[in-house]
C-alpha cells in the first residue's frame, strides 16, 4: 500500500534532508510536487487542497526559516499533517455495553464484507479474548450465508443459521436473543450488499439498525476504489450513523487515496485495514504509523506486534533448545521457519514495515517473492520424513520424484536446497553464542539494498 506515494514523496523530501537553508521558492516547488503526488495517489481534491494549505502555512513560518535543520522540520510538518488528516490516533471498537455488544457491518457488494466479519471475529477472539457469534442477514445471496458459515468454523466463532426465506430484522433479533442466552460477548451482523447505493438497501439497513441498536456500525469499503471509497462512505453515513470504517484489499492498493480521504470527507475514523485474503489479515489502523510508512520511515511498532502475535513461541523455543544442544537444523525446521514467515503475512508484508525500504532499488524488491516461500513449503512437504531429517540423501532420482510431487522443476528443488544449506550454515554459527559472529558474516554476504544475492530469504 502507498508504494507510488512513498516513492514520489520520498524523492521530494530527500532533496530537503540536510539542507541548511530553505527559500520560499524551493518550499513552493516542494509543495507543488507533494500536491501532484497526492493527486496521483487518487486523494480527493478538497483533501489535497487542505493538506497543501496547512503545510504551506507552517512551512513559511519562522520555525522552519530559522531552524538549523529546516529540511527536517518541513518533513516533520508533512508527517504531522498526514497523521492529522488520517485521524490523529487509533480509535478502537467501543464494546462497553451490556453483552452482547452488537456490531453491524455495512457495505457494497464485492467490498470484502463477509470476509471482514470473519477477520474481525478472529481478531476479537485472539486479541480481546471475547466470545463471538456471527450471523448473516443477506437473504438475497444464499452463497453469502454459506460463506459465513464456512469462515466462522475456520475462526472458531459461533454461527447463527439463517435462510433466504426469513426477513433480515427477524434474523438479527433471533441471533441477538440466542447470543444473550449463551452469554456471548459480541454479536457481528453481516448485511446484504448492493452493486451501488440504492433506496431499498438504505431502508433495509436503517430498519435493521433501529431494531438491534448496535454499539458499532462499521462500513466496509474496497481501498482500490480510491477517493470513490470516501464518497460511498459519505453516502452511507448520511443515511446511517456510522462509527467507523474497515478499509479492505489494502495489500493490492499501490495508491492509498482512500486511506487519506475517508476521515476528512466522512469525519469517521478508519478502524481496521484488511491486508490480505487470510482471516488473520486484519490490522488496527494507526494514523501515526501509517504516516511513517508513507514517508518511508517504516512501522517498527506494528512489526513487533506482528511478530509477537503470530510467531509460535513453543516452536521457536524448541528450535532454540535444539540448536543450543548442537543438534542439526533440518528441513522440517526450515519449513517451520517459512510457515511462520507466511503466517506473518509474508516477506512483502514485513518489508513494508521496515525503515528505509523506500530506498531499496525496485529490482531488489522484486527478488522478494512470497510465492517462493509457498513453493519451498510444497517441495519440503513432498519429501519423506527421512529425507527432511537427512537432506544429504536427496540425489537425482529423489529430486525428480520430489519435483513431480510438488508440481515444480528439479532446478527449483536445487534452489530450495541451496537456500536451506545457507540457512543451515547460519544456524550452526548460532551454537555456543555465535550470534554476533553470524550477524557479521551475514552482513558481508548481503547484496545491494541489504538483500541476499540470488533472491535468497533474508531470515
Secondary structure, DSSP 8 states (H G I E B T S, - for coil): --HHHHHHHHHHHHTTTT-S---HHHHHHHHHHHHHHHHHTT--HHHHHHHHHHHHHHHTSHHHHT-TTHHHHHHHHHHHHHHHHHTSS-------SSSSEEEEEEE-TTSSHHHHHHHHHHHHHHHS---EEEEE--TT-HHHHHHHHHHHHHHT-EEE---TTS-HHHHHHHHHHHHHHTT-SEEEEE----SS--HHHHHHHHHHHHHH--SEEEEEEEGGGTHHHHHHHHHHHHHS---EEEEE-GGG-SS-HHHHHHHHHH---EEEEE-SSSTT-EEE--HHHHHHHHTT---HHHHHHHHHHHS-HHHHHHHHHHHHTT----HHHHHHHHHHHHHTTHHHHHHHTSTTGGGS-HHHHTT--HHHHHHHHHHHHTS-HHHHH-GGG--HHHHHHHHHHHT--HHHHHHHHHHHHHHHHHHHHHTTT-HHHHHHHHHHHB-GGG-BGGG----
